[in-house]
Amino acid sequence: MKRLPLLLLLALSLTAGAQNSAPVVTMNGIGDFRIGMKKAEVEKLIGQPLKLVNLIKKAEEWNRDTIDLVYKDVQYQLILDKDYINDKREDIILYEIKTNSPNLKTKSGVGIGDDKFKIVGTYGDYMLQIQPDYEQDFTVKSKTKSTVWLFGDEDKVIIFYLTNNKVTGFSVMFNEGC
């Protein structure tokens, strides 16, 4: 009889822990946000409308829209773009997801604070591109900031943002042949 309350308490704590687990960074997205989600799907997920400025302009004048939000205690930056279905029809989709939340990791365990060598060691069988960032209006190569691009088998990429060779953020986006 004494075991029943203990088992019930253990089951409840495991359930609560599973609900509070950090979102995972994958080639498909970060947490509940997936690359290619339609605007309506994102709005349903976050429970509010997205305020777009650039994507509502005429076709030849638009730029991507960037939305900053906190969702399930994680700070995100969502970049939306147009998806042309045909000559007469287009949709607005989630093109890129960025975050620097310290509790996020990839499925393989690379997280904020890990170094460049862990990325290379973990994803050595994939195509990686390591490149410096540029400062001063993109004229001077940074001595402290760089990115590692992890290319998947499909049209998506995970970008690891590094400062002093340590991961400081993630981005998941479509790969347009960079």
N, C-alpha and C positions, 0 to 999 in steps of 0.2 A: 504494500500500500504506500509506503514511503517513497518507493521508486517512481510511481506514477507522476507526482508533482515535479520531481527532478527531471524526468524524461520530457514532460510537457514544457518546462522552463528551457531545457536544452533545445528543443525543437523550435520554440519561439525565438530564441536568440539566434539560431542559425538562419531562420527566415528573415529576421530583421537585418542581419549582416548581409545576406544576399541582396536585399533591397537597397542597401546603402553602398554597394560595391561601386568602385570608380568605373566610369565608361572606358571602353577599350578602343585603342586606335588601330584601325584596319585599313586595308586598301579600299574598302567600300565606304568608309566614313569614320566618324568618331561618335561613340555612344549611339544614341537614337537617331542622330543626323546622318543621312546617307547621301552620297554624291548622286546627283540626278533627281533628287526629290523635287516634286513640283511645289510651287509656291503655296498652293492650297494645302498640301500635305504638311509643310513646315508650319503654317499657321494653325492647323488643327493640332499638331504636336505641342506647340508652345502656348496654345490657347489665346492667341491674340493676332490681330492683323499686322502684316509687315508694312512699314511705311517706305515705299519706294520713291526715289527722286529721279534717278537717271534712266531706268528702264521703261518709264512711261512716256519718254520723249519719242519723237519721230525716229524711224529706223536708222537714218543716217547720222543722227546726233547722239545716240545713246552710249553710255558707259555702264559698267557693272555697278551694282549697288552693294554696299557693305552695311551689315546690321550687327551691332554689338549687343549681346544679351547674356544674361545669366539664366541657365537652365539646370535644374537639379543641382544647385550650388557649384556649378562649373561655368566659368567665363568663356564664352565663345565669340568668335567673329565669323559671321556667315556672309559669303560672297555669292550673290545671285547674278545670273546672266540669262540671256535669251537662248532658247533652244528652237531652232527652225525646223518645223515638222515638214512643211512644204512651202511653196511660193505664197500661199495665202494664209497659212496657219503657223503660229508660233506659241510657245509657252515660256514661262519663267521658271527656271530650275535652280537648285542649289549646286553651284559650280565648285565652290571651295569651302572648307571648314578649317578654321585656325583656333588654336588654344595654347596657352602656356600654363595650364592648371598643373600644379606639382604632383597630384596623385594619379595622373594618367600614365598608362604604359601601352606599348604595342602588345599584341598577342604573344610575341616572343619575349616580352619582359623588358624592352628598352624603354626607359622613362627619363623624366626630367632629372638632370644631374649626372646621368651616365655620360661616358666620354665617347669620342669618335671611334675609338678602337673597339668598343663594345658593339657599336652599330656594324662596323666592318666585319667583326668576328661572327656576329649573329646572322648577318645577311650576306655573307661572302659568296653564296651561290646565286645571288640575284645581281642584276645590273645596278651598280651604284655610280653616282656622279657626285664628286666632292668639288665644291667651288667656293672661292672667297666671295664675300660681299664687297660692295664698293661704297665709299663715303664721299663727301664733298661733291654733291651733284654727280655721282657715279664716275668720278675721275681718278680717285685714289683707292687702291686695293686695301681693304681693311686688314689690319694685323691681328684683330681679335674676333671678328665675326665671319662665319661661313655657314654653308648649308650642305647637307648630304641628301641627295635625291635617291630614293629607293623606288625603282621601277618594277611594277608587277607584270604579270603575264597579259593583263588586259590594258585598258586605256586609262589607268589610274596610277597615281604616284603618292607616296608619303614623303614629305619634306621634313627633315629634322633641322631646326634652327640651332646653331651653336654659337656660344660665346666662350672664348678661351678653351675651345675644344670640348665643351660640356653642353649637353642638350638643354636648351632653354624654352623650346616650344615645338609644336607640331603643326603640320598642315596636310590635309588630304585633298587632292584635286584631280581633275581630269588631266591626262597627259596629252598635250597637243604636239608631241614630237620635239620637245625641248632638247 
